[in-house]
């Protein structure tokens, strides 16, 4: 079996397997990039820029905010911007790339360490939304939100247990 990016632009899979595929496609490269970043950051002593979101010192409320609330709010904002962008003549992939770069920059301003991972993740969230919006806006929002929630949950749990 080989990696076929065109799968992300098709709704042949049901929504839940599609969301799991998107989550996996986000986490594998992001975890590799972040592992390399960790080595570089630790080697040069820049530990203050490491993200603390939902890590071992986070409260339950911070965990819930990072895993449930933030992805939902970000997905609703993403949906609104993508609805507006679809009214232009730009292709879906161009819209998704511009959206991903904007979200990557916003996340990078807060946590420079997070630019690459956020850009990649939001590229796939945007593609998920744009793919499923032809089915319905509600389904498109779920298609973008569910992998976001899952990716944040897995990352947060990993951070909590890796540092414990």
C-alpha positions in Angstrom: 0.0 0.0 0.0 1.4 3.4 -0.9 0.5 6.9 0.2 -2.0 8.6 -2.2 -2.7 12.2 -1.3 -5.7 12.2 -3.7 -7.6 10.2 -1.1 -8.0 13.3 1.0 -10.1 14.9 -1.8 -12.6 12.1 -2.0 -15.5 11.1 0.2 -15.4 7.4 -0.7 -14.6 6.6 2.9 -17.1 7.2 5.6 -16.6 10.2 7.8 -15.0 8.4 10.8 -12.4 6.4 8.8 -11.7 9.5 6.8 -11.1 11.5 10.0 -8.8 8.8 11.4 -6.8 8.7 8.1 -6.4 12.5 8.3 -5.4 12.3 11.9 -2.8 9.7 11.1 -1.5 11.7 8.1 -1.0 14.7 10.5 0.6 12.9 13.4 3.2 10.8 11.7 5.1 13.6 10.0 4.5 16.1 12.8 5.9 13.8 15.4 9.0 13.2 13.3 9.5 16.9 12.7 8.9 17.7 16.4 11.4 15.0 17.5 14.0 16.6 15.3 13.1 20.0 16.6 13.4 18.7 20.2 16.9 17.5 19.5 17.9 20.8 18.0 16.2 22.8 20.8 17.8 20.7 23.5 21.3 20.8 21.8 21.3 24.6 21.7 19.5 25.2 25.0 16.4 26.8 23.7 14.1 24.9 26.0 12.0 28.0 26.8 10.3 27.8 23.4 9.0 24.3 23.8 5.2 24.2 23.9 3.5 23.4 27.3 0.0 22.9 26.0 -1.7 20.2 27.9 1.6 18.9 29.1 2.4 17.4 32.5 1.9 20.7 34.4 -1.5 21.5 32.7 -4.7 21.5 34.7 -7.7 19.5 33.6 -9.3 22.7 32.3 -6.2 23.6 30.2 -6.3 20.0 28.9 -10.0 20.3 27.9 -9.4 23.7 26.4 -6.5 22.4 24.2 -8.2 19.2 23.2 -11.9 20.1 22.8 -12.6 23.8 22.9 -9.7 25.2 20.9 -10.2 22.8 18.0 -13.9 23.5 17.9 -13.4 27.3 17.9 -10.6 27.1 15.4 -12.7 24.8 13.1 -15.6 27.2 13.2 -13.3 30.1 12.2 -11.7 27.9 9.6 -15.1 27.0 8.2 -16.1 30.7 8.0 -13.0 31.7 6.2 -13.1 28.8 3.8 -16.8 29.6 3.0 -15.7 33.1 2.1 -12.7 31.9 0.1 -14.8 29.5 -1.9 -16.5 32.6 -3.4 -13.3 33.4 -5.2 -12.0 31.8 -8.4 -9.1 30.1 -6.5 -8.9 26.3 -6.6 -9.5 24.2 -3.5 -5.9 23.3 -3.2 -4.8 27.0 -3.4 -7.5 27.9 -0.8 -6.2 25.1 1.5 -2.6 26.1 1.1 -3.3 29.8 1.9 -5.5 28.8 4.8 -2.8 26.5 6.2 -0.1 29.2 5.9 -2.3 31.7 7.7 -3.0 29.2 10.5 0.6 28.2 10.7 1.7 31.8 11.1 -0.9 32.4 13.8 0.2 29.4 15.7 3.9 30.3 15.1 3.4 33.7 16.6 2.2 32.1 19.8 4.7 29.2 19.7 7.4 29.5 17.0 8.1 25.8 17.5 4.6 25.0 16.2 4.7 26.7 12.8 5.6 23.6 10.7 3.2 21.2 12.5 0.3 23.7 12.5 0.8 24.5 8.9 0.7 20.8 7.9 -2.2 20.0 10.2 -4.3 23.0 8.9 -3.5 22.0 5.3 -5.2 18.7 6.0 -8.0 20.3 8.1 -8.7 22.7 5.3 -8.7 19.9 2.7 -11.0 17.9 4.8 -13.5 20.8 5.1 -13.3 21.6 1.4 -13.8 18.0 0.4 -16.8 17.4 2.6 -18.5 20.8 2.2 -20.0 19.4 -1.0 -21.9 16.9 1.2 -23.0 19.5 3.8 -21.5 22.3 5.9 -22.3 20.4 9.1 -20.4 17.3 7.8 -17.5 19.4 6.6 -17.2 21.0 10.0 -17.1 17.6 11.6 -14.6 16.4 9.0 -12.2 19.2 9.9 -12.9 19.2 13.7 -12.7 15.5 14.5 -9.1 14.9 13.3 -8.1 18.2 15.0 -9.6 17.0 18.3 -8.0 13.5 17.9 -4.6 15.0 16.9 -4.6 17.4 19.9 -5.8 14.6 22.3 -3.1 12.1 21.2 -0.4 14.8 21.3 -1.6 16.0 24.8 -1.7 12.5 26.1 1.7 11.8 24.7 3.1 15.0 26.3 1.5 14.1 29.7 2.9 10.6 29.7 6.2 11.2 28.0 7.2 13.7 30.8 5.7 11.7 33.7 
